[in-house]
Amino acid sequence: MSGWAEDNRSAVQDYPFDFERYIEEQLRKIDDLEERKYAKEALLHGLGRILVCTEEKYKKLERRIYEETEIAANRYETAMTVIQKKHYDPTNETLFPVEPLDLQEDDLAEKLTTDRKRFLGTIFLEADDGMQERFLKEGSFFGSLTQREVRVEIRQAERYQKIMEQFYHIFLDNHIPWQTVHTGYLDKFYDIYLEFSETGDEGSAQRHEKTDRMTLKEIQIRYGEYERFVKTDILPLWNVEWLTFDSADFMLPGMDGICYEHEFSLEDQEEQDGYLISSNEEILEIRHEKKKIVIRSRKETFEGWKALHIIRLPAVRSLDYDAPFLTNRRRDSFLRRYAAGCGVPLLTKAELFRRIMELDVGDYIEAEGYEICEHTEDFPAVRGMNRFVRDELFPMESRRILLIRFREVKAGHYLNGCMVRFVISQIQMEISEYRCVGVIA
């Protein structure tokens, strides 16, 4: 039975019965050696072979049912990692910047700079969730600029959260079920701002006419206890690519007298990849059909429409792409396939743990137990990874608490906390009668 734990067809909490060991243990209770020898021949070599044969037949039956019970391949799984900007490989066709403007620093600064504050750059805090909260509460830090003391302000890099919200709405427009995207890395990016009064600039026009943009490299910021966790020039990547297309890329549209139907052909595309159309005011309907996506519009011709290309996992690592991948991939198993074909399963302990174990977090955390709590005030709301999803039918404040306890596999790893938040965010999407909370025991 070696390797049983790695067999993805095995049940979540069922463990194999080692009949050979059991028989050997029982044989030790026979004092008469001759009788023990006869019993061993009869039981181990006779009955044992029958058990082995029966077990093999069950395995073949399980494999047959497993292969017949198929679930649709998930073409919309995402993976994220972070790299140094200088290591970015534009020839890698599986990983792309989450925000393309991150590679165009001047354009990004122009977009994020306001009349009062100058955008200096973005940092990555390689720390756990607790330190992140303390860092954000600090709000600002002191630094040195041309022998002057200045104060810089830190903010969560909300541009990544806006991209995730846009991503979610594209799924809705395409009628594709949403699955939580693991934003553990994105939640650790912070933007740094400096007030114009600190720079010595005078006048709004003069500010925007300056061609020599100030950056983080020009200011020596003192982060104190956070100094060794702050990383600069970090770029988040994921397996999602933006595409632009126009009507010239299509076959002739079909006309129903009122609207035109344009076809986005998937014939020449990678079969396992996912494609989503970004809706706009010119698009009335998006419909996914075999080998094509049909787009209804009143426009006979168009240009500049956008689509998302989600590259099938696993993603390719280029040189120095060393950080772990954070994915929302689900591990395939017989129970998952069976549950997918049985409608809504009962929420038992085994079912809850099965859902958790399917998620790609096993290298960092494991579920240990759970309990139902009545005192909701003891568990304040935590910043989840689906905060843009609105659920007004059952207010969170009125729900009882489903408290799930986790154990650290990699003790003290800075990603453990965000792994818990990812699991809780996804489980919350599937369970509406409770407010889900996760803690590391």
C-alpha positions, 0 to 999 in steps of 0.5 A: 500500500505504499504511495497510497496517500499520493493516490488522487482517487483515494478518499479524503479520510479513509485509510487502507487496511493492511490485512497482511500485518493484521494476520501476522499480528494475530498469528503471534497469539498462537503458541503452538509453532506447528499450528502457527505454521499451518495457520500462516499457510492457510490464512496468509498464502491462501486467504491473502491471495484472495484478498489481493485479487479482490482488491485489484478488482475493486481498483479496476472498478474504481478506475473505470468509474473515475474515467467515466465520471469526468468534469470539464477541464478548467481553462480559467485557472490562474497562477501568480508569481513575483520577480525582479523587474530586471529579470522579466522575460518578454519571450515567456508566453505563459506569464505576463505583468498583472499591470502592463503599466508597471513596465512603463514607469513614467506613464504609471507615475503620470497616472497615479500622481495627483495635484497634491501628492507625487507617486514615487514608486511601489514596494513589496513587503515580504512579510506575514499578514500580521506585520502587513497590518502593522506596516499599513497602520504606520501610515508614513515614514521619514526619509532624507531628500537632498539633506532634508527630512521628508515624510512619505505616505504609504497606501495599499496598491489598489490598482491591482485590486481594481484589475481583480474586480475587472477580471471578476466582472469579465467572468460575469459578462461571459457567464463563466463561474467565478473561482477565487483568484489567489491574490496573496502577492498582490496584497503585499504591494504598497505605493509610496507618495510624497506631498509636493510641499515636501519637494519644493515644487511650486505650482501645478503646471510646473509640477507636470512640466518636470521631465525628471521624475523623482523616484524611490531611489532619490529618497532614503526612507527609514522603514525601521523594523520593516527594513529587511522585509521591504523589496523594491523593483518587484513585478507581479506576473500571472498567466493572463494576457490581454488581446486587442481585436477588431472586425477585420479579424472575423468572418462576415457577421450574421445579421438578424435585421437588428443586431450583428453576430460576430464570431471570435473563432477558437479553431486555431487557438490552444484547445486547453486555454481560456478566452474571455471577451471584455464587455463594453457599451457596444456589446449586447451579449457574449455567448460561448459555443463550441470552437467559437465565441459569439458576440452580438452587437448593433455595430457592423464593424468595430475596432479595439475590442479586448479579450483575455487569454488565460494560458493553461497551467502549468506556467513556464519558469524563466531564468530567476523566476524563483518565487512560488506560484500561487494558484487557484488550481484544484487537485483532481480526485475521484470524490471531486468528480463524483461530487460534481455530478451529484448536485449539492452535496451535504456539508459534512466534515469530510466534504468540508475537508475535501474542498479544502484539500483540493486547493493548492495550499497543501505545501503551507497549511493543513486543515485540523478541525472546525467548530460553529461559534455563536459569538460573532463579535469575537471574530472581526471581519478580515480583508478577503480575496473576493471583497468585490463580490456582493452578497446582500441576501444574507448579511454577514453580521447575522450569520453564525461563525464557521471557524476552521483551524489550520496547522502550519506545514512550513512553520513561520512562512510569510505566505501562510496567512494569505494561504488561510485567507485564500481558502476562507475566501473560496469556501465562503463562496460555496457556503452561504449560511455561515461566515467563515473564519480561519485561524492558525492553531 
